[in-house]
Each structure stands twice: as C-alpha cells, then as structure tokens.
C-alpha cells in the first residue's frame, strides 16, 4: 500500500509501522473533531482533580479571592455528581465521534479486511484510538487542574500525586469504553466498502 492511497488526506504525522501509528495518523487527520472530544474528556477530569485535591488538602473548602472579594465554597456530593454526569456525557460524545470516525474510514477498514485483517484486529485498532483520545484528554485534564490550582493557591499538592496519576488512567478507560460501543457494532463488507471509493 502506498502512503495516501486510501485516505483523502495524504499528510501523515508519523510513518505507518503498526496499529499505534495508524491511529495517531487517524486522530490527527480529523484533528478538530478529535480535539473537541479530548476537551470533552479532559475538562471534567481536570475539575474532578481540583475537587479531590480540595477535599483532601483543604478540608473540602474551595477558597480564593475574586475581584478583591473573598470567596469560599464547600465541595460536596452535588459537585462530584455533576462531574460524574459530565463523564457520562463525555463517554456518549466520544462514542458518537468514534462512530463517525469509523464511518468516514469505511474504505480504509474495507481495504484492511480485504487484505485479511480480522474483526478483532480492527476492534483493537478502534480501542487504541479511543485509548489515545482518552490519554490526551487525561493530559489536558492534568494540565487544566494544575493551572487552576496554581492560579488559586500558587501551589500544587504534590503529596496527593496519586490523584494526578488516576487523572491520566481514568480517561484512558473512558476512551476505551467509548470505543467499545462502536467497535462491537463494526460490520463492514469489504466488497461494499470498496465500492464507495
């Protein structure tokens, strides 16, 4: 296969050497849509990191000054519930984006199947894409939470480092779960898919 033979965008970020590089190129070929998905995963995760850090380090009281006024708020169950609701929305949004990405790559996936790829390999490729989107969302969430904590308190609670580590692991699971929904429903007939070219 020649580079660019099956995709509308001939530009590649990394050379194609395996499933991971195929998915990195697939993510960056639809970068605007995937960037929005990364924000959808990353921002709730960043807020959750802030809430957990406030709960553990500051006895659950979020305080700062705003326009010269002292502001404080106690972090309670409704705040966590709203973040969990955002995570559920992130899973649904990411699933929809993954489904759209798969539909647009119908010719590419048909070619892989025509070359002998099995459904489980294609599912694995989709899971890798979801995990990469989740990983990038986790990095965004960690950066977002660090910026918020630094702006509010001029410090970052490094003694609660495990919160930041889970801030990277949980979005990967969100990405994989989101990819599992469209990945399980993938049924592409190579002859029909290649006719769409």
Order of alpha helices (4+ residues) and beta strands (2+ residues): alpha-alpha-beta-beta-alpha-alpha-alpha-alpha-alpha
